[in-house]
Structures are given as C-alpha cells and as structure tokens.
Amino acid sequence: MNRYPVELLDEYIKLQDVVNDHQIRGIIIFKEHIDTDRFKKSVNISFDYVPVLRCKYSQTGNKALWEESDYTDDDFFCIRNTNNISKENIVEYLKKIPGNNGPQIFVQIICQDANDVAIITVNHMAFDGSGLKLYLYLLSKIYSNDSIDKINLDRRMNTLFKNISAKQKFLSLFRKTYNRTKIEILSDKNDDIETRLGLFKIDVAEFQIIKGICKKSGITINDFILTLFFHAIFCLEHEKIDRVTIQIMFDLRRYINKYPVSQFGNFSSMESMTIVNKNQSFFDLSQEISEYMRKIKSHFPGIKNVLIMNSLFEFLPRNMFDRILSREIQSLGISTSNLGIIDDKKLCFSGHEIIDAYMLTSIKNQPAVQLSFSTFKDTVTMSMLGNYSMKNWEIVEKLIDTMSRDVNVLTFEKSN
C-alpha cells in the first residue's frame, strides 16, 4: 500500500473537531436522471488522479501518514430515493466522513421521479474548497470520457513558501492578523441542538444589477457580500453591537508564481477584519470594507499564521504539536468563505443539463456562524450551516432575512 505524508494544514484541520466537522460539500442538481453506475465508476477512477482520497489517516506514535486502504463501493457511494429534497431536509444527507477510515469522500445520488441530485462530501483534511471545485470538474471529465491533463500532487506548504521572499515572510511575522476580542452573536447553550441549514440566493437578474452597483462604486462582489453580512449583524435587535470582527478566508495559492502546488491540498488561511458600528449607510459601509480589504490584500494575507504553525510542525514531535495547537483552537466566532465561481462550462457531465450547483463548508458548532457563498450561472448561493439551538437559529434566520431584504431593496431601487 502506498503512503503519503500528512501535511501541516491536514493535521491542523483534524484538530478542529471541537469547532466544526471539517467536511466540505458540493451539491449538483441535474435536470434529468444520470447514469448512476457510470457516476460511481467515475468516482472510483478519480482515486487514481487524487490518491489521497483512497487513503485512511494512520497514526503510530509521533508519526502520521495517509495510507492507501482497502474499500468497497459502499464505502464511498450510495443511491437514495426520495421525491421531496429541499433545503430543509437536505441536511439529512450531509454525512460526516470518519477521517481515520478510507476513502476520504462519500457520494450520494438522490433519485427523484424527475431528476437526480448529487451530494459529494469530502473530508477537508484531504483538500480545501478550491480543491473541491477542481475535483467536481475532474469528476465531470472522467464521466464524459474527456482527456485529463497531468495533475500536480505536491501538497507541501514548503513548496508554496518558495514563492514568497524572505523579506515578505519576515514582514508578515510582525503584522497583526487575528483579533481575539471578537463579538459572538450566538450563545453556547446546549439545548435542542440540531444541524440546520440556511440558504439564500441572489438570482441572475439581481446579480446583474449588483455587478453594476459594484462597478460604479469601485468595490468587488466579495466586498458587497461582506457588507451584506456586516450590515445584517449590525441590524440585530437583541443587543447593541458596537463593533464586529469577522474572519475572512484566503487561498494561499494566490502567491504562486514559479512553484505551483496541488489544488488537491490544504492551502487556506484566515485574516481578521474589525468594523465599528457607526450607523453608517450601506454604501458608506461598503466603501469602508472595500478599503479595509485593499489594505489586507496588499500585505500578504494569511501568511503569518501558516509560517508560525509550519515551524512548529517541522520541529516538534507530532503529539506535542497536536497538544499545543489543540489548546489554541477556538471558535472563530463569525467568519466568511468565498468559494468562488463554479464554471458551468467545466462542470458538464456528458451533456446532462445542470439546474444548479453550489458548495457548502463545514458544519459549525455553536456559537460560531459562517457565511459561505459560491456562484453558478450568475446565481450566488449563500449558506449558513451549523449545529444550533432553536434560539440561536432564530438569530441566524434574522441575518438571512436582513441580507435578503437589503438585496431586494438595493436591486429594486436600481431597476426602477
């Protein structure tokens, strides 16, 4: 059996069970039925291209490895029949993969009378959201019998660091990147907790208007959605919120110039953004956030955290690394993850029309809340997924309602 090294962020993500289930999901809604046997074979073939998926996490003493495992089709694939899949009951299918077993993926085909829905769940220890998007493209190519380019399997953080100069690394170490004085908008009471999912969509017509607003205002779509989130939090009525800190995800592959790394690895890090509630208008808030993001992006965001962790990872015994990091891991409170654009030209399963596609991040444990979003065919799907009490879920629903109202008001004003 082949073995592969467990990399820095693989191990770090493994330690996060206390705050989330470290799983990521891709949802593909087809217009019709697909060939389920062909889909299953495609997943099996994909293991040859992304071998970490067929592995189990194996630890002996201070040593941890990805080790190829024996598995059956039932370990990574199943077909379920239902005629009423919705955003309310889709939670039932968001299965957690046990990381110590292989494979690191589980695919469900939900068969309805009129069409099929594919739910692809991957252990985040194997790769991040960027990797999941590329994996969906790979799977569609295999299903369609298309040619596949050679895949880079270098998952080492040290390869990525080669793209960053010694001066840039040094300066990054002196930047404040994480604000621990965060506001938690949810409580951590342990009553009537259930896994709950909130979905909110910006449709094609609204998205076109929003793109025009962003272009005129000199802000990005990401800035706009961050503004929606901050504004919704400031509008919560259950307490006066003077300031909010949000953790923002950055893909470290943004730094690649000469030394590429694999899409099928973990190369994501976080930065803090703190905004004071001055009862500013939506557009003033968007300008403030946009300026803040420009400053963050100009100073190598995400590098400091992984530089420090990588030093510990390389020089400490694995058990000691785990103990030290476990003590430091805590809820990020409020966070966002922009999972990017899912290209409908690349997500094409042998001509089967796809009605919708989106990605979901990990199931957060309260009191954390994360806004994740992805775009497909000019429709943005935003989600909040977590283990929440009913009281906390009412707060999450208020956030979604406020964001929906803001989008409706802004797009209605511009369309009339």
C-alpha angles and dihedrals in degrees: 000000000000120000131203132192120263104235130218101266093038087063094040091053091049089060093057099082089113092064105029144352093254094226128130126202139203118201119199119183112197124202091224142010121298132206101269095191090053090048091052092049089049091056090049092050090049089067088070090059097040104030095177087073093065092050136096124218107251126187127183116176108308095346126091126184142169103242124190109244140200112254142166129223089258090062093066108017140048140159121223128188124217138137099208114054111161140155087269099055099028085086087075089067099048093104122187116231114221102237095210091062130062144276104044093213136067122192124196125189110202107205116205128174094261106026149354132251122204120208113191114190119188129185105246087221087073097051143329135254093281088054092050092055091051090045091056089054091048092050092051091051092051091047090049094045090239123157115266125214120227111281123225108231098182103127097169120127089208090064090055090048089059087073092061122073123235089246093053091049091049094049091047091059091064097051123101104236106161128050111203094184091085130158116236112208093190130060124233099228112145101222128124093346116182135164105260132182129202118194125188124177133202103206128218096267093047092046092054090053091046091051088055091049091050094048092050092046096045094238133121128245087248090055090050094052091046087053090052089053097046092045092050091052092048089052094057108121101200092083140001108260113202097180139358132209117204125188112224124203120231127190106226091208085083086085097057115122111136105002114053124195131202122281084217097071139072114273105146130119139171139241130189127239119189119192125185117224105238094158086253121172120262092256094047088050091050091053091050092050092046092053090047091051092050090055092048093049092050094061106054099266118215097017101102095059096051094042091058094043092046091055090053092044093054099044105033128073109257095247091052091047089052093050094049095046093043090059091052098046112102138153112291087219099210122013144158135212122193104203092186135221120331103214109226089200090061096039099069121134102200094301098315106144115237116213096190142350132186142154132236126201129214125315104256122217115228135292088037121088126188129189110209125180141180134177130227125173091347092305116119117211114199121189143185114195126178153121101271141165116236090254092054092043090057088058091049089050090052089055091051092046092051093049090048091049092049091051091048093049095045096046093043091053092050094046094053 
